[in-house]
Amino acid sequence: MKRYCQTLTLVDDKEMIEKYVEAHANVWPEVIEGQRMVGIIDMQIYRHGRLLFMVMDTDDDFDFHRDMARLAQLPRQAEWEAYVSQFQGCSTNARSDEKWQLMQRIF
């Protein structure tokens, strides 16, 4: 198993942040299915104020750039990314790997 950690800062709007949290309480089933199809075993997002921290566990064969590009091509994933971009202050065309910044493990 591989683990990737990423970070993103949400827009500075309490109501939009609440909507973002609500959206993630009801992630579309096709998005979860797409993640599994490309080798993502588990994904968790934690929030502190506007700061998000994502933990993504994947299959051993997972290649971050290759498989995130595959994920971005799935129809419902593209719709999901466009939808959540309003809360993330990003372009509606931005892929997940363009918005979320990979973090370096130091310990």
C-alpha positions as CSV (number, residue, x, y, z in Angstrom):
1,M,0.0,0.0,0.0
2,K,1.1,3.6,-0.7
3,R,0.0,6.7,1.1
4,Y,-0.2,10.2,-0.3
5,C,-0.9,13.3,1.8
6,Q,-2.2,16.5,0.2
7,T,-3.3,19.9,1.3
8,L,-5.7,22.6,0.0
9,T,-7.1,25.9,1.4
10,L,-10.8,26.5,1.0
11,V,-12.4,29.9,0.2
12,D,-12.7,32.3,3.0
13,D,-16.5,32.0,3.4
14,K,-18.1,30.2,6.3
15,E,-21.3,29.3,4.4
16,M,-19.3,27.9,1.5
17,I,-17.1,25.9,3.8
18,E,-20.3,24.4,5.5
19,K,-21.6,23.5,2.0
20,Y,-18.2,21.8,1.2
21,V,-18.4,19.8,4.4
22,E,-22.0,18.8,3.6
23,A,-21.1,17.8,0.0
24,H,-18.4,15.5,1.4
25,A,-21.0,13.9,3.7
26,N,-22.7,12.8,0.6
27,V,-20.0,12.1,-2.0
28,W,-21.5,10.7,-5.2
29,P,-21.2,6.9,-5.4
30,E,-19.7,7.1,-8.9
31,V,-16.9,9.2,-7.5
32,I,-16.0,6.6,-4.9
33,E,-16.3,3.9,-7.6
34,G,-14.0,5.8,-9.9
35,Q,-11.4,6.1,-7.1
36,R,-11.5,2.3,-6.6
37,M,-11.2,1.7,-10.3
38,V,-7.8,3.6,-10.4
39,G,-6.4,2.0,-7.3
40,I,-7.4,4.4,-4.4
41,I,-8.2,2.1,-1.5
42,D,-9.2,4.8,1.0
43,M,-9.4,8.6,1.1
44,Q,-9.9,10.8,4.1
45,I,-10.1,14.5,4.4
46,Y,-9.6,16.5,7.6
47,R,-10.3,20.2,8.1
48,H,-9.0,22.8,10.4
49,G,-10.6,26.2,9.6
50,R,-10.0,26.7,5.9
51,L,-7.1,24.2,5.7
52,L,-7.8,20.7,4.4
53,F,-5.6,17.7,4.8
54,M,-6.2,14.6,2.6
55,V,-4.8,11.1,3.3
56,M,-5.0,8.8,0.3
57,D,-4.1,5.1,0.5
58,T,-3.6,3.3,-2.7
59,D,-2.6,0.0,-4.3
60,D,1.1,-0.7,-4.6
61,D,0.8,-0.3,-8.4
62,F,-0.7,3.2,-8.1
63,D,1.3,5.8,-10.0
64,F,0.2,9.2,-8.7
65,H,0.4,11.2,-12.0
66,R,-0.8,8.4,-14.3
67,D,-3.7,7.3,-12.1
68,M,-4.9,10.8,-11.1
69,A,-5.0,11.6,-14.8
70,R,-7.1,8.5,-15.4
71,L,-9.4,9.5,-12.6
72,A,-9.8,13.0,-14.0
73,Q,-11.1,11.5,-17.3
74,L,-14.0,9.7,-15.6
75,P,-17.3,11.6,-16.4
76,R,-18.7,11.9,-12.8
77,Q,-15.2,12.8,-11.4
78,A,-15.0,15.7,-13.8
79,E,-18.5,16.9,-12.7
80,W,-17.5,16.4,-9.0
81,E,-14.3,18.4,-9.5
82,A,-16.3,21.2,-11.2
83,Y,-18.8,21.2,-8.4
84,V,-16.4,21.4,-5.5
85,S,-14.1,23.9,-7.2
86,Q,-16.5,26.7,-6.1
87,F,-15.6,26.0,-2.5
88,Q,-11.9,25.6,-3.3
89,G,-11.5,28.9,-5.1
90,C,-10.3,27.1,-8.2
91,S,-11.2,27.0,-11.9
92,T,-14.1,24.6,-12.7
93,N,-11.7,22.9,-15.2
94,A,-9.0,22.2,-12.6
95,R,-8.3,18.5,-11.9
96,S,-7.9,17.2,-8.3
97,D,-4.2,16.9,-8.7
98,E,-3.9,20.5,-9.9
99,K,-5.8,21.8,-6.8
100,W,-4.5,19.6,-4.1
101,Q,-0.8,20.0,-3.3
102,L,1.3,16.9,-2.4
103,M,3.0,17.1,0.9
104,Q,6.4,15.7,1.7
105,R,6.7,13.3,4.6
106,I,9.3,14.4,7.0
107,F,8.6,12.0,9.9
